[in-house]
Structure formats: C-alpha cells, structure tokens
Amino acid sequence: MKKKQMKKGKWMCAIALVITMIAANMEGILVANAASDTLSTSQGIVDLSQGDASITIKGNEGQSLVGKTFEIYQLFEAENAAGLESIDYTLNSTYTNALKTVVGSKLGKETKDVAEYEVLDYMQTMNSHMVEGAQVQQTLEGSYSDYRYFMEDVIKQIQTEGISGEIVVNVVDIKSDNSIEIKGLAYGYYLVEDTSAASGEHTAVSMLMTSTANPEFKVNIKADYPTVIKKIQEDDNQDTIGNEGWNDIGDFEIGQDVPYKYESTIPNINGYDTYYFAWHDIMDEALTLQNDTIQITLSGTASGAEKTYSLLETEYKLITDSEDTTFTIEIEDIKAIIDREFDNLNEDNENTYGQDVVVTYKATLNDKAALDTGRPGFENDVRIEFSNNPNQSGVGQTGYTPWDTVVCFTYRLNGLKVNNYGKKLEGATFRLYTDEACENEVYVKKVADRYHVMNPDSWESGVPSEAVEMVSNEDGEFDIYGLDSGTYYLKEVSAPAGYRPILDPVKISITTTFTTERNSYVKGDAAGENIVQLAASAHVKTFTNGAYTEKDVTLEVDQEKGSMNLSVVNEVGNKLPITGSGAMLILSVAGIVLMAVALKKGRKQYE
C-alpha cells in the first residue's frame, strides 16, 4: 500500500527542553556514552541521580504513555546568573560538531570555521518569543516554525554521525495522571526524542517543542494518535441496549444486512504537510460487504459553527479482496480535507484539530453462516493506519492502532415431525412467519439437506424465486438455519398422509442473554460461556377430540452449536364408529373378493 510521504521537516520527532541553572557553579553534565544506558520507569519515575533537575512528560487524555520510548540528548550545559536574570549556554562537546555543521550550512561556512557563539546567536535569530531570565515563562515556537525545522535538522545530523542519546527511557508504567518523571538530571538544555515503534500498537511521536524553563520542567505531549472504536447495531431490544442499539455484540438472520460503524477522532496533526488515514477491516467469511453503503462523515467546528461534512466517493479509495471480506478504506490526505472544510486557525496560524470521524457500512450475513451457528460467532476487526514518523530516517512511515473487534451470532432450529408414539413422519410441509396471523412470512430456501432463512434484506420485493415450503424428510427432519433471537410462528401447511394437520401455528420464542459488558468485547471471547447464553421455548395449541389443549415446552438447546430441538407432534387418528354384525362384515368382504375374481375372468374373455 502506498504510504503518504511527508514534507521535509514535518515529522513528529522530538521534544527539545531547556532546564536552566538555579544556582551558579553546579557541576556535571551527562557524559555521552558509546552506547546509551537503557532505563525503565518504576511507578512512572526514572532517577538518573546526576543533579536536581527533572523533566515531566504528560500524555494526552485517554492515550497512555505506556509503551513509549524516549531518547535523551543534552545539547548544552546551562548556567544562570546569581540573580537568575541571565542564562549562559555552553556546547556539550558530544554534539558540538553536529550543531556547528547545521549552523554552518545555514551561514555558508565550513563546520570548523563556526564559533560557539555563532551557534547560539543563530538559534536566537529564530526566537519569536524573546524573554530574559530563567524564571520567565516563554511561549512555545509553532509547529511550522523555522526553529522547529532547525531542531529537526540537528537531530538528523546527530543520527547521521552515529551518536546516540545518553539515556533511553522505556515507559513500562506511569503515574496516576498519565505522566512520567525523568529526575536527577544535571542542569542543561535537553533534546528528548520519542523513538517509539511505529507499528503494532497505539503510538505517535511527539511534536518538537522548545522552551526555557525552570529546573522542574513539565511538558504535555503535543502530538497524539488516532483511536478507533467499532460498533455493531443490534436490531432487537434497542431501548434496553441504549445508543440506538450500537454496541459490540448482536444476532441476526441469514440474509440480513448487519450495520457497522467506526468512530474516530482526528489527532493533533499540526506539523504534517499531509496525513494518511486508512481503516483496515477483516470480516468473517460469513459476512459480505455492501460496497455502496459506505459513508464517511467529519464533524466539528468551522468558523465558530458546528458543521458536518460527508466525503465524496472521489475523496477516498475502497480496496477489497475477491470475497469482499477483507477491505481497506483509504484517505491519502485527510488533513487537506479537514483544512479545507474546518478552518479554525489559532494565534500561531495553526489549525485546530479533534474532528470526529464516523464511517458506517453494512455487511450481509451470508449462507456460510449456516456452517457455524452459535459460538464462537462471526467476528469483524478494524484498525487504523496513520501517518507517523518516529525519526528522520523514516520518511513516509505509518503506525497502526490496535485492532477493535465486534461479533454477531445466528441460530438454528432442529425440527422433527413425529406422531404421539414417536414415529418419525415424512412429508409434512411447513411455513415460517413472524406474526401469529401468519401474514408476514419468513421465506426459506433449500440448501443441501437444510433450509436457510432469507431475510427481506436479501431481495428487492415480492416473493423470492428460491423460496420453498419446508418438508420433513424420511427421518422426519426439517432443520432451519439462520434464525435471529425473537419470536417465530411455525405453521403446518399439510400433514403426512393419514394425519390431521395442526390448526394453530407453534409459537417459538428464542431468547439470548448477552454479557452486561456489551461494549467491551475482546477478540475470541465468544468461544467462552460468558458472552451469550441461548434459551428457547414453544407454545403449542392442539385441537383433539373436540377440545383445545395448550402447553408451553422448554426446548433443549446446544449452546456451542446455537441450536434448539423442536418436535412437532401429530396425533394418531382413530377409526370412526361402525354398525352391524361381525358376520355381515365377513360376508361383505367375501363378496368383494368373489366379485374381484369374476371381473378378472371377464377381462380375460376380451383379451
């Protein structure tokens, strides 16, 4: 897949921090090592025990820093005046050549001819928010500032020279406020680079920021990453579920269109020239994508007013496999669309992001669902691929969110036609309905030795050409696959020869009890016992010997197969009463036999 390349200098690479000297003549700076020391957080803290300064990095709300990696470079040693009214910076020899090389290229001078003061003076020429003194708060340079691009060139040169940061911090845990503290630092001017991996997990590297600060410097991660939440819309008991039925779990009929939805939020993408955004979706083979149902909408504020924008088909690309079960919805540059439709510029002439993105589509539960009714269901996974560039050498690199999964189920009825002595009966015919008056038929089609439900979503109007009546086979069986939870009415249209049909339809109630955590489904959980429990019952009304009889029957169910067993019983008919004597009956039978013999002889005379 094509990865959108980002403009030079627009990569989310690092956080450059200044920690200034509070007391004069403090000794010690971090000493560059041939190999970096790798440390892990403990309760959100790393203590280097080299000084009294510290850096606190705080993640965005809802986006944990766990899993991130930060590499630390001390570019300058900082010394404050006794009254804190002035600051003096001294180059760290480890990075002197890299800084002089970058500045020399700007000034048109050889690296060896660049003086230390020229490095500092050149950096000051890019200072749009000049302040004096160590304690004064300083406004950050913008995401598209010359200073940010300069610092990116610096880190690129450092890496070109093969120099590592002094310390690598692996974030294995965090403080309660989603922050980490790097303490025990010597005072100086630090570059902290986010070198987190860019695939397989939520990750985005941070916007470049520089500031003159106090020894206890706190900074928020300015860049973040997108997230995705996938939902399936349950068509039953929506009021009980809430949110119009959108959750992680549902059940449906074969042939029914299953509604799906992704919910995402655009992260802070200032600093990117373009921003690649794509949803990768993997469906069970029992689901078939309806390509023409895809809709993508953006919503947010534009010029102070709320706005919703629906993407045109020309603004995204749909890439599918031959079975329409694995597909990608790709937007090469979602930033361009947002900047055009949602103009909310701040004082730094940067746009404000955070727009909501909603993708909806439908997939049909196809006939393959009959092969795997019940557990573990039919899962559907999605993740987002997004622009991300953790270092200068990774131009055009992308990251991924974790997969988010939803699941749906379907069920089957094992029908058996028998008489009241348990004999299996062949040739009974049935139709299925959703109402007691038997006006709204649930059409079925014959597939091999079973019947598949044909939900109305499967055809446009009228009676589908494949629709048939169900007929019990020689073993009395008529199995119906692809049922939803709810109520059905099974009507016996005709009974086997010699039997009276049941006049009233059998009411079948299919009940499912889902986990209370319907919005927290984890892939693979449906194979267990905690996601769904199936129950079924039948209400049978019969008319025998001039009287109605009604009863409720609890059906035997198989949780794994999602099946329920229903026996439809025909009563054996009794003979009508007769009059006369036994002798008369014998004579009558004998007379019939003699007559048959005479007729046979008569036929031979004419042959």
LINVEN-V544264 format. One record per residue. N is the residue number from 1. RES is the residue in one letter. OMEGA is omega in degrees with one decimal (999 if undefined). NEAR is the number of other ideal C-beta (glycine too) atoms within 8 Angstrom. Layout:
BEGIN
n: {N	N}
res: {RES	RES}
omega: {OMEGA	OMEGA}
near: {NEAR	NEAR}
END
This chain:
BEGIN
n: {1	2	3	4	5	6	7	8	9	10	11	12	13	14	15	16	17	18	19	20	21	22	23	24	25	26	27	28	29	30	31	32	33	34	35	36	37	38	39	40	41	42	43	44	45	46	47	48	49	50	51	52	53	54	55	56	57	58	59	60	61	62	63	64	65	66	67	68	69	70	71	72	73	74	75	76	77	78	79	80	81	82	83	84	85	86	87	88	89	90	91	92	93	94	95	96	97	98	99	100	101	102	103	104	105	106	107	108	109	110	111	112	113	114	115	116	117	118	119	120	121	122	123	124	125	126	127	128	129	130	131	132	133	134	135	136	137	138	139	140	141	142	143	144	145	146	147	148	149	150	151	152	153	154	155	156	157	158	159	160	161	162	163	164	165	166	167	168	169	170	171	172	173	174	175	176	177	178	179	180	181	182	183	184	185	186	187	188	189	190	191	192	193	194	195	196	197	198	199	200	201	202	203	204	205	206	207	208	209	210	211	212	213	214	215	216	217	218	219	220	221	222	223	224	225	226	227	228	229	230	231	232	233	234	235	236	237	238	239	240	241	242	243	244	245	246	247	248	249	250	251	252	253	254	255	256	257	258	259	260	261	262	263	264	265	266	267	268	269	270	271	272	273	274	275	276	277	278	279	280	281	282	283	284	285	286	287	288	289	290	291	292	293	294	295	296	297	298	299	300	301	302	303	304	305	306	307	308	309	310	311	312	313	314	315	316	317	318	319	320	321	322	323	324	325	326	327	328	329	330	331	332	333	334	335	336	337	338	339	340	341	342	343	344	345	346	347	348	349	350	351	352	353	354	355	356	357	358	359	360	361	362	363	364	365	366	367	368	369	370	371	372	373	374	375	376	377	378	379	380	381	382	383	384	385	386	387	388	389	390	391	392	393	394	395	396	397	398	399	400	401	402	403	404	405	406	407	408	409	410	411	412	413	414	415	416	417	418	419	420	421	422	423	424	425	426	427	428	429	430	431	432	433	434	435	436	437	438	439	440	441	442	443	444	445	446	447	448	449	450	451	452	453	454	455	456	457	458	459	460	461	462	463	464	465	466	467	468	469	470	471	472	473	474	475	476	477	478	479	480	481	482	483	484	485	486	487	488	489	490	491	492	493	494	495	496	497	498	499	500	501	502	503	504	505	506	507	508	509	510	511	512	513	514	515	516	517	518	519	520	521	522	523	524	525	526	527	528	529	530	531	532	533	534	535	536	537	538	539	540	541	542	543	544	545	546	547	548	549	550	551	552	553	554	555	556	557	558	559	560	561	562	563	564	565	566	567	568	569	570	571	572	573	574	575	576	577	578	579	580	581	582	583	584	585	586	587	588	589	590	591	592	593	594	595	596	597	598	599	600	601	602	603	604	605	606	607}
res: {M	K	K	K	Q	M	K	K	G	K	W	M	C	A	I	A	L	V	I	T	M	I	A	A	N	M	E	G	I	L	V	A	N	A	A	S	D	T	L	S	T	S	Q	G	I	V	D	L	S	Q	G	D	A	S	I	T	I	K	G	N	E	G	Q	S	L	V	G	K	T	F	E	I	Y	Q	L	F	E	A	E	N	A	A	G	L	E	S	I	D	Y	T	L	N	S	T	Y	T	N	A	L	K	T	V	V	G	S	K	L	G	K	E	T	K	D	V	A	E	Y	E	V	L	D	Y	M	Q	T	M	N	S	H	M	V	E	G	A	Q	V	Q	Q	T	L	E	G	S	Y	S	D	Y	R	Y	F	M	E	D	V	I	K	Q	I	Q	T	E	G	I	S	G	E	I	V	V	N	V	V	D	I	K	S	D	N	S	I	E	I	K	G	L	A	Y	G	Y	Y	L	V	E	D	T	S	A	A	S	G	E	H	T	A	V	S	M	L	M	T	S	T	A	N	P	E	F	K	V	N	I	K	A	D	Y	P	T	V	I	K	K	I	Q	E	D	D	N	Q	D	T	I	G	N	E	G	W	N	D	I	G	D	F	E	I	G	Q	D	V	P	Y	K	Y	E	S	T	I	P	N	I	N	G	Y	D	T	Y	Y	F	A	W	H	D	I	M	D	E	A	L	T	L	Q	N	D	T	I	Q	I	T	L	S	G	T	A	S	G	A	E	K	T	Y	S	L	L	E	T	E	Y	K	L	I	T	D	S	E	D	T	T	F	T	I	E	I	E	D	I	K	A	I	I	D	R	E	F	D	N	L	N	E	D	N	E	N	T	Y	G	Q	D	V	V	V	T	Y	K	A	T	L	N	D	K	A	A	L	D	T	G	R	P	G	F	E	N	D	V	R	I	E	F	S	N	N	P	N	Q	S	G	V	G	Q	T	G	Y	T	P	W	D	T	V	V	C	F	T	Y	R	L	N	G	L	K	V	N	N	Y	G	K	K	L	E	G	A	T	F	R	L	Y	T	D	E	A	C	E	N	E	V	Y	V	K	K	V	A	D	R	Y	H	V	M	N	P	D	S	W	E	S	G	V	P	S	E	A	V	E	M	V	S	N	E	D	G	E	F	D	I	Y	G	L	D	S	G	T	Y	Y	L	K	E	V	S	A	P	A	G	Y	R	P	I	L	D	P	V	K	I	S	I	T	T	T	F	T	T	E	R	N	S	Y	V	K	G	D	A	A	G	E	N	I	V	Q	L	A	A	S	A	H	V	K	T	F	T	N	G	A	Y	T	E	K	D	V	T	L	E	V	D	Q	E	K	G	S	M	N	L	S	V	V	N	E	V	G	N	K	L	P	I	T	G	S	G	A	M	L	I	L	S	V	A	G	I	V	L	M	A	V	A	L	K	K	G	R	K	Q	Y	E}
omega: {-178.7	176.3	-176.5	178.8	-179.7	179.6	-179.7	178.2	-176.4	-179.0	-179.7	-166.3	-166.9	171.0	177.8	-173.6	174.2	172.0	-171.4	-176.9	173.6	179.6	-179.2	172.1	172.6	-175.0	167.3	167.1	177.8	-179.6	-178.4	178.1	174.7	176.0	-177.4	170.2	-179.5	-179.0	177.1	179.0	172.4	-173.1	175.8	-174.2	167.0	-178.1	-178.4	176.5	178.8	-178.7	-174.8	-177.8	179.2	174.6	174.1	179.3	-177.3	-179.8	176.9	-179.7	178.1	-178.4	-173.0	174.2	-178.3	-178.3	178.8	177.6	179.4	176.4	-170.0	176.8	173.1	-175.5	-177.6	165.5	-177.6	177.6	-179.4	171.1	-177.3	-179.9	178.3	-177.4	-177.2	-179.9	176.2	-178.2	176.4	-178.7	169.1	-173.8	-179.2	-174.2	-177.6	-176.7	-178.8	-179.5	-180.0	178.2	-179.7	-179.8	179.0	179.0	178.2	-176.7	-177.5	-177.7	173.8	-178.6	-176.6	-177.8	-178.8	179.4	-179.6	-178.4	179.4	175.7	-178.9	-178.8	179.6	178.5	179.0	179.1	179.4	-178.3	-179.2	-175.0	-175.2	173.9	177.8	174.2	-175.0	-171.1	-174.6	177.4	-176.9	179.1	-178.5	171.9	-174.4	-178.2	-178.8	-176.4	175.7	-178.5	178.5	179.6	177.6	-179.3	175.9	176.5	179.1	-177.9	176.9	179.7	177.6	-179.4	176.7	179.5	176.8	-178.6	178.6	172.1	-178.1	-174.8	170.4	-178.2	173.8	-178.6	178.5	174.0	-174.0	171.6	-175.9	179.8	178.7	177.4	170.0	178.5	173.8	-172.8	179.9	179.2	166.9	-178.8	-179.1	-179.4	-169.9	168.9	178.9	-175.9	174.6	-178.0	-178.7	175.6	-173.3	177.7	173.6	-179.3	174.0	172.3	169.6	-179.1	-164.3	178.2	177.1	177.9	175.1	-179.3	169.9	-170.2	175.6	-179.1	176.3	-174.4	179.6	-178.2	174.4	173.0	-175.1	177.8	176.5	-176.3	177.0	172.3	177.4	174.7	179.3	-180.0	174.0	-175.1	177.5	-176.8	178.6	173.2	-177.8	179.9	179.3	-179.7	-174.7	177.7	178.8	176.4	-179.2	177.9	-175.9	-169.9	176.7	173.0	-169.4	173.7	169.6	-178.4	-178.3	174.6	-177.2	179.9	176.8	-179.8	167.7	173.9	-179.6	175.3	179.3	179.3	174.5	-176.3	170.3	-177.1	174.3	173.4	174.0	-176.9	179.5	-175.7	-177.8	175.3	175.2	-174.3	175.9	-180.0	169.4	-178.6	175.3	178.5	179.6	-179.2	170.4	-171.3	-173.3	179.9	-176.5	175.0	178.7	179.5	173.0	176.7	-178.8	-178.5	176.5	-179.3	175.1	-178.8	178.0	-175.9	172.7	-179.2	176.6	-178.3	174.0	179.1	179.2	-176.5	174.2	-179.0	175.1	179.5	-176.0	170.4	-174.6	-177.8	-177.3	177.5	175.0	-176.3	177.9	171.5	-167.8	172.6	-175.3	-177.6	-179.6	178.9	-179.4	179.4	-179.0	-179.7	178.9	-172.4	-174.6	-177.9	179.3	-175.7	176.9	-175.3	177.0	-179.6	175.8	179.5	176.7	-177.4	-174.2	179.4	176.8	177.3	178.8	174.6	175.1	173.9	177.1	174.3	-178.0	173.1	-170.9	-173.6	178.3	177.9	-179.7	-178.3	-174.0	176.9	179.1	-178.6	5.3	178.1	-176.5	-174.8	178.4	-174.4	175.1	168.8	179.7	168.1	-172.7	179.3	179.4	-176.9	-172.6	175.8	-173.9	-177.9	-175.5	-178.1	177.6	-178.4	178.3	175.5	-177.7	168.5	171.8	176.1	171.3	-168.7	169.6	-174.9	173.4	-174.8	167.3	-170.3	179.6	177.7	174.9	-178.1	179.9	179.0	-178.5	169.6	-174.3	172.6	176.7	179.3	-179.9	-172.1	178.1	169.8	174.4	-179.9	-175.3	167.7	-176.4	-177.1	175.5	-178.9	-176.2	178.8	178.9	176.4	-178.0	-172.8	169.6	-176.1	177.2	174.7	-178.7	176.1	-176.6	-177.1	-177.5	179.7	179.2	174.5	176.2	179.6	-179.9	176.3	-173.7	179.6	-171.9	-177.6	178.0	179.5	-179.3	-175.3	-177.7	-174.8	179.1	167.4	176.4	-177.8	177.3	-178.1	-176.3	176.4	179.0	-172.2	168.8	-173.5	-178.0	-177.2	173.6	179.6	174.9	169.2	-176.8	-175.1	176.5	176.8	-178.7	-176.7	173.9	-177.9	177.2	-179.6	174.4	-179.5	178.2	-178.5	176.0	178.5	174.4	-172.4	-175.9	179.5	175.9	178.8	-178.2	179.0	178.7	-175.8	175.2	175.5	-178.6	175.5	177.0	178.6	-174.4	178.7	-176.5	-177.8	177.5	-175.9	177.6	-175.8	-175.1	178.1	-179.5	-174.7	-170.0	-174.7	-177.1	172.7	-176.3	173.7	-179.5	177.3	178.3	173.3	-174.6	178.9	-178.3	177.9	-176.8	177.1	174.0	-178.3	176.5	174.7	179.7	176.4	174.8	-177.5	173.3	-175.9	174.4	-178.4	172.3	-174.6	-177.2	-177.4	-178.1	-175.2	176.2	-175.5	179.5	173.6	177.2	-168.6	169.2	177.5	174.2	-177.8	176.7	176.2	174.3	179.6	178.2	177.8	179.7	-178.3	178.7	-179.4	178.7	179.1	-179.5	178.8	179.8	-179.8	179.3	179.0	179.6	179.5	179.8	179.0	179.5	179.1	179.6	179.7	180.0	178.5	180.0	-179.7	-177.4	-179.6	-178.2	-179.9	999}
near: {7	4	8	11	7	13	7	5	8	9	13	14	14	13	14	13	15	12	16	13	11	11	6	8	5	12	3	6	8	12	5	8	8	3	5	10	8	7	10	9	14	7	6	10	10	13	6	12	4	8	10	8	13	13	14	12	14	10	12	7	5	4	12	8	13	8	9	9	11	13	13	15	13	14	13	10	13	15	12	14	9	5	4	10	6	8	12	8	10	9	12	13	5	6	14	10	8	13	13	12	10	12	13	13	7	8	9	5	8	6	9	5	7	12	6	8	6	11	13	9	8	11	11	8	6	11	9	9	8	6	8	6	9	11	5	8	4	9	6	8	12	10	11	9	10	6	12	15	9	12	13	14	10	14	15	9	12	11	11	7	8	5	9	10	10	12	14	14	14	9	14	6	8	13	10	4	5	11	12	14	11	16	10	10	15	12	15	15	13	14	16	15	15	14	10	11	8	12	7	4	8	11	13	13	17	13	12	14	12	11	10	9	10	9	11	7	14	7	12	8	14	9	14	8	13	11	11	13	8	15	12	17	12	13	9	10	7	10	5	5	11	6	6	6	12	10	12	12	15	14	12	13	12	16	14	13	10	14	9	14	12	14	11	13	10	13	12	9	11	12	12	11	6	13	11	15	12	12	12	9	11	8	12	8	7	10	14	9	11	10	8	4	9	10	8	12	10	15	10	12	10	10	6	4	6	6	10	7	10	7	11	5	5	3	7	9	8	10	7	10	7	4	7	9	12	8	11	12	13	12	14	8	10	11	11	8	13	14	9	6	10	13	9	10	7	8	3	6	7	10	11	8	10	8	11	10	14	11	12	11	11	10	13	13	17	10	8	8	14	14	5	8	13	14	11	7	11	14	11	17	12	13	12	14	12	16	13	13	15	14	12	11	5	10	10	9	10	12	14	11	13	7	8	11	12	14	16	14	17	18	16	16	11	10	14	13	15	13	11	8	5	6	6	12	13	11	9	17	10	15	11	13	16	8	8	7	5	10	6	6	8	11	9	13	11	8	9	4	5	10	13	13	15	15	13	6	7	9	7	3	3	5	5	10	4	7	9	8	7	13	9	16	9	5	6	11	12	13	11	14	15	17	13	12	9	8	8	12	14	14	11	13	8	7	9	11	4	4	13	7	10	11	5	7	10	14	11	14	10	15	9	11	6	8	8	4	6	11	6	6	14	6	8	6	10	13	6	6	5	5	13	13	7	13	10	12	11	12	11	11	8	11	9	7	3	4	6	6	8	8	6	8	8	7	11	6	10	9	10	6	8	13	12	14	9	13	7	14	7	16	10	8	7	4	5	4	4	5	3	5	5	5	6	8	9	8	8	8	8	8	8	8	8	8	8	8	8	8	8	8	8	8	8	7	6	5	4}
END
